[in-house]
């Protein structure tokens, strides 16, 4: 009993900023009680008017006190809400929580771009992310700490974050080349530390999600330490996701080692509850397909009654999809999974500035040809539109426009 009283008294500690509003609300209640107890029909008109004034004053003071009290609570738990009306916060959260259940499968920067658009319309988001990455900071962490790579996971966490901009920038901060931490991002190191503290990579992601106040969830496709292997058309093989594009040899197929990797239960649960499942955008062989090489995920997606959408890349990727059209992307995707893995294919038909095309051409990257008729002959519907947006000479899909098109398909369910 004493402990409970002590806990209650903590709310009245100096500096919390709640006492004044609690006191104001209490004063309003007292005025209401006083006025209500004196308002009787048999009393003189003058007394009634005075009590009525006291009654309405009490109501106004009570509303003001409660509003300020709620705003103090929200400011404490949602720091980024400063200056936003309480009604707007409640309405936005309520509307977003009613949004459709969407599962996005992939990895790399393409997935994070789409997530940044989808989170504007729903918080019922699940990003299922590949853990086959073995390059850069993620590869070094994977090798040194014998844990799953955090890079693609980090990008998705930041994309879904509802935390202040400074916090998101902090997670993407990368140490310069003159540091002993050269090439590492703060977010990768944070997830690594959380994994060491909790002893569990999956739990580390969930705890990090709380720090970033996510609008949705990020789920690794598997907790097995998988390695991506490419079998080339010349019969050679390349081991390692980071090395595959660098060989510049045509790929026959890719597979995981070990091949019998298990999907995370959260991934299967999210797919089972989804109304829309989106594959991509992202690297076909090294970001999207690795998730589908996990048999349970392919089975769950292909048997799902959700609408299934593949967002085709706007440009080909050197060393992976050289010369690929939209239908070739789908052919490879289906060949590694199941014919029922998608229903729709989203293709960008917007015009790309010649200056940007020249820069991409120097790297061996060209626009993906839209062979709509062939895609439709394969049994899939094509959604065409100008989804392109150029940021610092880099071609990306417009996240908000893409999200609206995808979520608009919910009407067909």
MOCOR-V692798 format. One record per run of one state. SS is the DSSP state (H for helix, E for strand, C for the rest). FROM is the first residue (numbers start at 0). LEN is the number of residues. If there is no record, write none. Layout:
ss,from,len
SS,FROM,LEN
SS,FROM,LEN
This chain:
ss,from,len
C,0,1
H,1,11
C,12,6
H,18,20
C,38,6
H,44,33
C,77,1
H,78,3
C,81,4
H,85,12
C,97,4
E,101,5
C,106,1
H,107,11
C,118,6
E,124,5
C,129,6
H,135,10
C,145,5
H,150,10
E,160,1
C,161,3
H,164,8
C,172,1
E,173,1
C,174,10
E,184,1
H,185,13
C,198,2
H,200,12
C,212,1
E,213,1
C,214,2
E,216,4
C,220,1
E,221,1
C,222,4
E,226,6
C,232,4
E,236,3
C,239,1
H,240,7
C,247,3
E,250,7
C,257,5
E,262,1
C,263,1
H,264,9
C,273,2
E,275,4
C,279,4
H,283,9
C,292,2
H,294,9
C,303,3
E,306,5
C,311,3
E,314,1
C,315,9
E,324,1
H,325,10
C,335,3
H,338,3
C,341,2
E,343,5
C,348,5
H,353,9
C,362,4
E,366,1
C,367,1
E,368,1
C,369,2
H,371,6
C,377,3
E,380,5
C,385,2
E,387,4
C,391,2
E,393,4
C,397,1
H,398,14
C,412,1
